[in-house]
Structures are given as structure tokens and as C-alpha cells.
Amino acid sequence: MTRTSRPPAAGSDFDGTRLTVARRLRRKTKTTLAREVGVTPTAIAQFEKDISKPTQGVLAQICLQLGLPREFFGAGRPLTLLPASGAHFRSLRSTSAAAREQALAYGELCLELVDLIGAYVDLPPVLLPDLELPDELSDDDIAEAARITRETWGIEQGPIPSVVQAIEANGVIALRLPSGTDTAVDAFSTYTGRRPLVFLSPVKDDKARSRFDAAHELGHLILHPDTEPGSKLVENQAHRFASELLMPRDEIINDLPRRIDWPTFHDLKRHWGVSLRALVFRAHTLGQLSNASYRRANQQLSAWGNPEPGPLGPAESPQVLGMARQVITDSGFDFDSILTAGRIAPEVAEEVIQAASEDRPKLRFG
């Protein structure tokens, strides 16, 4: 009786965690990938847990279906997984679990690339204020946290020239999500890895909104290091932090109108680099606009829609990773060889760096 030999296994050079990240990046369930590859969902689960290894033939199919090279799945550089419980999504309630997992997988690849680049370039050290905050934050606590942040970072009075550059200069890695990201993933931040990460929307090509989004996510990093994400209270606290950071109370309160005065709001928008909606919110929280005026102002803003009148120009763009790659190549290193040695596929790195540079990202998830 002739025994049919099985194809050889992929050997020890296979990391199941990398399969988990790749599958989530492509928004595939274990069942979907199993069907495409020709194995059982249980087999995929065992591959991901490193209980068993795929055969060479199955691994070739996995690479084909996930659009990643064989080298990506190699062992030797374990990935850090980012738990959903430690990530603050702006629109958590409207974001599907699959979309969140895809965004987190992208974040995991970003963190790996940052670590690799950091071995060749001295990236800015992380400098977030170390605050002792109460469990229940008051408006005064939040305002003080924003004030200390500006002081710690040496931000002078008046508008912040670039919010994104300010957070990058202080060790936070800012990126744009790729253009194929689910639109429900508005922005998110996490500091459960080795560096804080802030991801901004790829569709908000608006300077005012990008500045507020970056300040909002910074608020989560500073105010909510151990807070369960997603509640309206937590999101409102981050809004208040962003408002105080961008428009300090003592500097703006005397200029805010006490009635709906759109010409004045437009002047303030140009000066502070924030949206009309953010200014209306600020005027209301500081007691300048009554509840009735606040409702009417928001009705008008909703009627205008987005982009709102008086655009300030294109969104602020992250630059650190793009600049770091340029420094590495200018120093005579072969960047693609560095990526290959680090088990990072060049095309994956290109997605990350393009989403962290001044060029508008054009790549999308497959």
C-alpha cells in the first residue's frame, strides 16, 4: 500500500503572531482565510498560536491571499499586539470590531517599524507630562493638565503653530491611517506599546479639524492612560483638553462673543487655527453662549456641513518617519535591506511611511 507523503512544514521560521496581525490587517476572519487557503479554521487558529506550522504549500497560499511576502511571517522579531481595551477610538460605538482590529493591526506594524527605525535614528524622546490626576476629573483638572502640557513643551502664549509637529517633537508618533480604512475609524490613539501612537483620519483634509483631532488624541494619552475607552464622558474630557490646549481660557475668553456673531467667530478661527464648531463649543463651555444660542449655532453649522465656511488650508501632516527614512538613506544605508532583515515587507513599510509624511497617502488595505 502506497503512503502519500505530506508536503513539508514551513519549519521553525514561522511566527503565528504575524499571521494574526496580517489576517486582521486584511479584515479576514479565521473561517474566511481557511476557506481561501484550503484548510480548516482550527488549523488557522493552531498556526496563529504556534501549536502547529503550515506546510510550505499552505504558507504560499497564505502569502498569496494576504498579499504579503514569505519573509514577513518569519520568526525572530516578535510583534507587540495592541489590545482594543487600550485604544481610544473617536467613534467607538459606530466602529465595527473588524474595523477596529484592522486599525490596531496597522498600529502594530507601525510600532514595529518605529522600533526598527529607532535603531538607526535617534527619534525624539517621549515627553508627556507625568500628572497625578484624580479618578474623577473636574473641568479645572483638565484645564490644568492642558496648561502644564503647554508649559512642559515650551509652547508660548497664543496659537500653537503646528499641533502635529508639537506632538511629534515630544516623542508621540503621529500618522494618517491609509485611505482604505473604514470611514468609521475617525481617529484613535494608544500607548500600550513602547511609544504613544496617534492616528489621524485620511479623509479630513482640513487644517482646523486635523489640529483639533491631534489635540483630542493627545488628551487621551495624558488624561486616560488607564481609563476604559469609549464613553461619552471620556470623549468629552478629551474635547475639553483639546479646547484648553488650543484656546487657553485666559487668552480667549474676552474675545469670544456673547451672541452668535459669525464674522467674529471667523476672525477667531483664522487666528487660533480651529474650526467654527470648536469655537462655538468653547464659547458655550466657558459660559459665553447660552444653551439656546449654542443650539442655534450648531443648527447653522450642521446646515453648512463639512467642509465648513472659511477653510484654513490642508491638514497638518506627520513628518517624523518620512524624515527618519531620509536620514537613514542619506547616511548610506540600504533601507530595503534593513527592512528585510527586520522582517518588515518593504510595501508594508511604504504604506506606513507614506501615511506619516507630507504626501497625501494613496495606498489602501488590500
Summary of the structure (lengths in Angstrom):
residues: 366
radius of gyration: 23.1
end to end distance: 45.4
largest distance: 92.9
contacts: 1153
relative contact order: 0.13
helix: 52%
strand: 4%
